[in-house]
Amino acid sequence: MTRVLITGAASGLGRALALAWARRGARVLVADINAERGAESVQLCMAAGATEAAYLHLDVTQERDFDSAMAWVRQHWGGLDVMVNNAGVAGGGSFEGIPDEDWHWLLEINLMGVVRGCRAATKLFKAQESGAFVNIASMAGLLNPPAMASYNVAKAGVVALSETLAAELAPWNIATLAVCPSYFQTNLNESLRTRDAAMQAALPKLLAGSELSADDIAEGILDALARGEALYLPHPRARAAWQQKLQEPAAFRAEMQAQARKLAGRR
Ligand SMILES: NC(=O)c1ccc[n+]([C@@H]2O[C@H](COP(=O)([O-])OP(=O)(O)OC[C@H]3O[C@@H](n4cnc5c(N)ncnc54)[C@H](O)[C@@H]3O)[C@@H](O)[C@H]2O)c1
């Protein structure tokens, strides 16, 4: 049975991933800072068919929490098959309005949280000569849309880290999958830190407008992992935008600039 640790599994995509693995009979460690929602995820996983599900307090900004999590999986399961670095928060707004403290907050969770998760499990995976990372980035990390500088930079970093590890750790039979979803409905807007009223108003609408649910995306991630892919873009429209950026960069840039003018209320 697959043994999987998922950060941020108390809500949204992390919970959907926990349930997707639970439906396959996996052992699931729900790692989060929200104990109440974490306990709900555990109950849901057991009801969905998990062989085992447990909650562990894990703050991705704390290296010692990852050390404890690695000790937990060694002690309870004798190892780990999949480490999902999913925990994340939302932030952004107009560039000059994002102060250092907001940059640090977001990068500590969305980028360094993934770095810490990968580093902690790499030691175990190398010793096992097996394992897989699933790192939840975002289309923001590939397309870099306006008024999301800190989020874009963090997610581009997750894509870069994942691509690096997909090569560097291959000799130990360790796979790395970077996932780049566009917007979909979760509780992500609860974490939003912005000084920009327009962004505050826009995020819930953007999350609600998705054609894919968290469950759709979670199932797609498990399929992409089984196929041995390194980069997974669940949303068809985002895949088209990514192709446009690669093949018609000037047209793509014009589109981003048009979005920025609209946001700024300028022609
Ligand atoms: N929802 C979207 O539209 C969208 C799009 C692209 C990428 N993503 C990414 O998907 C991932 C999951 O987000 P979601 O949309 O499910 O949001 P969510 O808010 O529903 O879930 C995020 C979870 O992360 C946990 N978390 C936050 N800070 C933490 C910390 N320091 N340590 C441990 N856990 C922490 C929260 O408690 C929560 O349970 C994030 O990395 C997010 O950036 C989301």
The ligand as an SDF file (V2000), in Angstrom:
LIG
                    3D

 44 48  0  0  0  0  0  0  0  0999 V2000
   -6.8600   27.0810   -5.3690 N   0  0  0  0  0  0  0  0  0  0  0  0
   -6.2390   27.5160   -6.4370 C   0  0  0  0  0  0  0  0  0  0  0  0
   -6.8160   28.2000   -7.3060 O   0  0  0  0  0  0  0  0  0  0  0  0
   -4.7930   27.1670   -6.6640 C   0  0  0  0  0  0  0  0  0  0  0  0
   -4.2370   27.3410   -7.9450 C   0  0  0  0  0  0  0  0  0  0  0  0
   -2.9100   27.0070   -8.1470 C   0  0  0  0  0  0  0  0  0  0  0  0
   -2.1450   26.4830   -7.1220 C   0  0  0  0  0  0  0  0  0  0  0  0
   -2.7120   26.3240   -5.8910 N   0  0  0  0  0  0  0  0  0  0  0  0
   -1.8670   25.7870   -4.8260 C   0  0  0  0  0  0  0  0  0  0  0  0
   -2.4800   24.6450   -4.2750 O   0  0  0  0  0  0  0  0  0  0  0  0
   -1.9570   24.4370   -2.9560 C   0  0  0  0  0  0  0  0  0  0  0  0
   -3.0920   24.0940   -2.0060 C   0  0  0  0  0  0  0  0  0  0  0  0
   -3.8970   25.2550   -1.8160 O   0  0  0  0  0  0  0  0  0  0  0  0
   -5.4830   25.2120   -1.7660 P   0  0  0  0  0  0  0  0  0  0  0  0
   -5.9690   25.9900   -2.9330 O   0  0  0  0  0  0  0  0  0  0  0  0
   -5.9380   23.8240   -1.5660 O   0  0  0  0  0  0  0  0  0  0  0  0
   -5.7400   26.1400   -0.4790 O   0  0  0  0  0  0  0  0  0  0  0  0
   -6.4040   25.8470    0.9510 P   0  0  0  0  0  0  0  0  0  0  0  0
   -6.2560   27.1340    1.6980 O   0  0  0  0  0  0  0  0  0  0  0  0
   -7.7530   25.2660    0.7960 O   0  0  0  0  0  0  0  0  0  0  0  0
   -5.4320   24.7570    1.5850 O   0  0  0  0  0  0  0  0  0  0  0  0
   -4.1240   25.0940    1.9940 C   0  0  0  0  0  0  0  0  0  0  0  0
   -3.7590   24.2930    3.2390 C   0  0  0  0  0  0  0  0  0  0  0  0
   -2.4020   24.6350    3.5730 O   0  0  0  0  0  0  0  0  0  0  0  0
   -2.3440   24.7780    4.9900 C   0  0  0  0  0  0  0  0  0  0  0  0
   -1.2250   25.6420    5.3590 N   0  0  0  0  0  0  0  0  0  0  0  0
   -1.1000   26.9880    5.2270 C   0  0  0  0  0  0  0  0  0  0  0  0
    0.0480   27.4060    5.7660 N   0  0  0  0  0  0  0  0  0  0  0  0
    0.6860   26.3000    6.2530 C   0  0  0  0  0  0  0  0  0  0  0  0
    1.9120   26.0750    6.9020 C   0  0  0  0  0  0  0  0  0  0  0  0
    2.7310   27.0930    7.2210 N   0  0  0  0  0  0  0  0  0  0  0  0
    2.2620   24.7980    7.2190 N   0  0  0  0  0  0  0  0  0  0  0  0
    1.4220   23.7810    6.9410 C   0  0  0  0  0  0  0  0  0  0  0  0
    0.2310   23.9250    6.3360 N   0  0  0  0  0  0  0  0  0  0  0  0
   -0.1280   25.1820    5.9950 C   0  0  0  0  0  0  0  0  0  0  0  0
   -3.6780   25.3880    5.3780 C   0  0  0  0  0  0  0  0  0  0  0  0
   -3.9560   25.1860    6.7650 O   0  0  0  0  0  0  0  0  0  0  0  0
   -4.6300   24.6310    4.4580 C   0  0  0  0  0  0  0  0  0  0  0  0
   -5.0980   23.4610    5.0620 O   0  0  0  0  0  0  0  0  0  0  0  0
   -1.1970   25.7100   -2.5970 C   0  0  0  0  0  0  0  0  0  0  0  0
    0.2050   25.4890   -2.7550 O   0  0  0  0  0  0  0  0  0  0  0  0
   -1.6910   26.7170   -3.6180 C   0  0  0  0  0  0  0  0  0  0  0  0
   -0.7540   27.7410   -3.8620 O   0  0  0  0  0  0  0  0  0  0  0  0
   -4.0060   26.6440   -5.6410 C   0  0  0  0  0  0  0  0  0  0  0  0
  1  2  1  0
  2  3  2  0
  2  4  1  0
  4  5  1  0
  4 44  2  0
  5  6  2  0
  6  7  1  0
  7  8  2  0
  8  9  1  0
  8 44  1  0
  9 10  1  0
  9 42  1  0
 10 11  1  0
 11 12  1  0
 11 40  1  0
 12 13  1  0
 13 14  1  0
 14 15  2  0
 14 16  1  0
 14 17  1  0
 17 18  1  0
 18 19  2  0
 18 20  1  0
 18 21  1  0
 21 22  1  0
 22 23  1  0
 23 24  1  0
 23 38  1  0
 24 25  1  0
 25 26  1  0
 25 36  1  0
 26 27  1  0
 26 35  1  0
 27 28  2  0
 28 29  1  0
 29 30  1  0
 29 35  2  0
 30 31  1  0
 30 32  2  0
 32 33  1  0
 33 34  2  0
 34 35  1  0
 36 37  1  0
 36 38  1  0
 38 39  1  0
 40 41  1  0
 40 42  1  0
 42 43  1  0
M  CHG  2   8   1  16  -1
M  END
$$$$
